[in-house]
């Protein structure tokens, strides 16, 4: 599960604030151990959620929730830090399956998701018995 901090895009005396809420399903069918403490794998992922765009700073503004779907694949590495903890890194391309365009009336495009983006993450976790 994830949520982004709002991102504001300015233009033409107005702005749009963008917030994503999403859930990810991930599958790593192939992997290999690189010694006792490091494991690498290939993964596939699918995100589903919503994108909220809210207008700001203009006389007439709207807010809209739009569905967000994205698929991707990449490489992942896990390193054991101790008996109960680990660190994960992952990187790979992601393709938004819906690319709604949010625009300023008479002012051009405020935001459109890129056709391809780089998905990268670093996380620290713990095993619970």
C-alpha positions as CSV (number, residue, x, y, z in Angstrom):
1,X,0.0,0.0,0.0
2,X,1.2,3.5,-0.7
3,X,0.3,7.1,-0.7
4,X,2.3,10.1,-2.1
5,X,2.7,13.5,-0.6
6,X,0.8,16.0,-2.8
7,X,2.8,17.3,-5.7
8,X,1.9,20.8,-7.1
9,X,2.2,21.8,-10.7
10,X,2.1,25.5,-11.5
11,X,1.0,27.2,-14.7
12,X,-1.0,30.1,-16.0
13,X,-1.6,31.7,-12.6
14,X,-3.2,28.5,-11.3
15,X,-1.9,25.1,-9.9
16,X,-2.9,21.5,-9.7
17,X,-2.2,19.3,-6.6
18,X,-1.7,15.6,-7.4
19,X,-2.0,12.8,-4.8
20,X,-1.7,9.0,-5.5
21,X,-3.1,6.2,-3.4
22,X,-2.2,2.7,-4.6
23,X,-1.8,-1.0,-3.7
24,X,0.8,-3.2,-5.3
25,X,0.8,-6.9,-6.1
26,X,4.3,-8.3,-6.8
27,X,5.5,-11.7,-7.9
28,X,9.2,-12.8,-8.0
29,X,9.3,-16.2,-9.8
30,X,13.1,-16.3,-10.5
31,X,15.8,-15.8,-8.0
32,X,19.3,-16.8,-6.9
33,X,21.4,-16.7,-3.8
34,X,24.7,-14.8,-3.8
35,X,26.2,-16.3,-0.7
36,X,24.6,-16.7,2.7
37,X,23.3,-13.1,3.1
38,X,22.3,-11.8,-0.3
39,X,19.5,-12.9,-2.6
40,X,18.6,-11.4,-6.0
41,X,15.4,-11.9,-8.0
42,X,13.5,-10.7,-11.1
43,X,10.0,-9.4,-10.3
44,X,6.7,-8.4,-12.0
45,X,4.3,-5.9,-10.4
46,X,0.9,-4.5,-10.8
47,X,-0.4,-1.3,-9.1
48,X,-4.0,-0.3,-8.7
49,X,-5.4,2.8,-7.0
50,X,-6.5,6.3,-7.6
51,X,-5.0,9.7,-8.6
52,X,-6.6,12.8,-7.1
53,X,-6.1,16.1,-9.0
54,X,-7.3,19.2,-7.3
55,X,-7.2,22.7,-8.9
56,X,-5.8,25.6,-6.8
57,X,-5.6,29.4,-7.3
58,X,-8.1,30.0,-10.0
59,X,-11.7,31.4,-9.7
60,X,-13.2,28.0,-10.8
61,X,-11.4,24.8,-9.8
62,X,-12.4,21.1,-9.7
63,X,-11.2,18.0,-7.9
64,X,-11.3,14.6,-9.6
65,X,-10.4,11.1,-8.6
66,X,-9.2,9.0,-11.5
67,X,-8.3,5.3,-11.5
68,X,-4.6,4.4,-11.6
69,X,-3.3,1.2,-13.1
70,X,0.4,0.4,-13.7
71,X,2.4,-2.7,-14.6
72,X,6.2,-3.2,-14.5
73,X,9.1,-5.6,-14.0
74,X,12.6,-5.3,-12.7
75,X,15.4,-6.6,-10.4
76,X,15.3,-6.9,-6.7
77,X,18.1,-7.6,-4.1
78,X,17.8,-8.5,-0.4
79,X,20.7,-8.4,2.0
80,X,20.4,-9.8,5.5
81,X,21.6,-7.3,8.1
82,X,21.3,-9.6,11.1
83,X,19.2,-12.5,12.4
84,X,16.0,-10.5,12.3
85,X,16.5,-7.6,9.8
86,X,17.1,-7.1,6.1
87,X,17.4,-4.4,3.4
88,X,15.8,-4.5,0.0
89,X,16.6,-2.6,-3.2
90,X,14.5,-2.8,-6.4
91,X,14.6,-1.0,-9.7
92,X,12.8,-1.4,-13.1
93,X,10.6,0.3,-15.7
94,X,6.9,0.8,-15.0
95,X,4.2,1.5,-17.6
96,X,1.0,3.4,-16.5
97,X,-1.9,1.7,-18.2
98,X,-4.2,4.7,-17.9
99,X,-2.7,8.1,-18.8
100,X,-5.4,10.7,-18.0
101,X,-4.6,14.2,-18.9
102,X,-5.3,17.0,-16.4
103,X,-5.4,20.5,-17.9
104,X,-6.0,24.1,-17.3
105,X,-8.9,25.5,-19.2
106,X,-7.4,27.7,-22.0
107,X,-4.0,27.1,-20.4
108,X,-2.6,23.7,-21.6
109,X,-1.7,20.4,-19.9
110,X,-1.2,20.5,-16.1
111,X,-0.1,16.8,-15.9
112,X,-0.1,13.6,-17.8
113,X,1.6,10.5,-16.5
114,X,4.7,9.6,-18.6
115,X,4.5,6.6,-21.0
116,X,7.3,4.9,-19.1
117,X,8.8,5.7,-15.7
118,X,11.6,4.3,-13.5
119,X,10.3,2.5,-10.4
120,X,13.0,2.3,-7.6
121,X,12.7,1.6,-3.9
122,X,14.9,1.1,-0.9
123,X,13.4,-0.5,2.2
124,X,14.5,-1.9,5.6
125,X,12.5,-4.6,7.3
126,X,12.4,-7.1,10.1
127,X,11.3,-10.8,10.3
128,X,8.8,-11.6,13.0
129,X,8.8,-15.2,14.4
